[in-house]
Amino acid sequence: MRERPHDGPLPSASPVPGARPRHPDGDRVPCPPRPARAPLTRRRYAYRLGAMVVVLLLLMIWIVR
């Protein structure tokens, strides 16, 4: 393998014959769209609401104390 001096310029880039074209900088690789998320069920909604109430009650008790 041919080594270049550490202070020399980088070798120039050249396209590979027969390869796919490069993606421009900042572009993303195309992929199929994601499916939409299912809405929250009543049970999950109730669990989250209950957890929020418990956290708020504990916070209020800590502040009042």
PLY file of the C-alpha trace (Angstrom):
ply
format ascii 1.0
element vertex 65
property float x
property float y
property float z
element edge 64
property int vertex1
property int vertex2
end_header
0.00 0.00 0.00
1.33 3.40 -0.94
1.53 5.79 2.00
1.43 9.54 1.71
3.31 11.94 3.95
1.33 13.13 6.96
1.55 16.76 5.89
0.68 16.25 2.23
-2.67 16.91 0.57
-5.39 14.27 0.50
-5.71 12.25 -2.69
-8.44 13.38 -5.04
-11.72 11.47 -5.16
-12.79 9.83 -8.38
-16.05 8.01 -9.19
-16.04 4.23 -9.44
-17.03 3.02 -12.92
-20.38 1.19 -12.92
-21.33 2.23 -9.37
-24.55 3.93 -8.31
-24.49 7.73 -8.11
-23.61 9.19 -4.73
-26.19 10.75 -2.46
-25.55 14.46 -2.06
-24.50 15.58 1.42
-27.45 15.96 3.75
-29.82 13.75 1.77
-31.25 10.61 3.29
-31.50 7.20 1.77
-35.08 6.73 0.52
-37.14 4.24 2.50
-40.83 3.31 2.70
-42.98 5.62 4.87
-43.61 4.61 8.46
-47.12 3.50 9.34
-49.13 5.84 11.54
-49.04 5.11 15.27
-52.14 3.58 16.78
-54.02 5.90 19.13
-53.72 5.30 22.88
-56.14 2.78 24.30
-58.36 3.74 27.22
-56.30 1.55 29.55
-53.01 3.25 28.65
-54.65 6.65 28.86
-55.98 5.78 32.34
-52.57 4.48 33.50
-50.83 7.67 32.36
-53.48 9.85 33.96
-53.21 7.89 37.21
-49.43 8.17 37.24
-49.66 11.93 36.70
-52.13 12.28 39.58
-49.88 10.26 41.92
-46.82 12.34 40.99
-48.74 15.58 41.50
-50.06 14.42 44.88
-46.57 13.43 46.04
-45.23 16.78 44.85
-47.96 18.68 46.70
-47.34 16.68 49.90
-43.59 17.39 49.64
-44.22 21.13 49.14
-46.75 21.46 51.98
-44.59 19.52 54.40
0 1
1 2
2 3
3 4
4 5
5 6
6 7
7 8
8 9
9 10
10 11
11 12
12 13
13 14
14 15
15 16
16 17
17 18
18 19
19 20
20 21
21 22
22 23
23 24
24 25
25 26
26 27
27 28
28 29
29 30
30 31
31 32
32 33
33 34
34 35
35 36
36 37
37 38
38 39
39 40
40 41
41 42
42 43
43 44
44 45
45 46
46 47
47 48
48 49
49 50
50 51
51 52
52 53
53 54
54 55
55 56
56 57
57 58
58 59
59 60
60 61
61 62
62 63
63 64
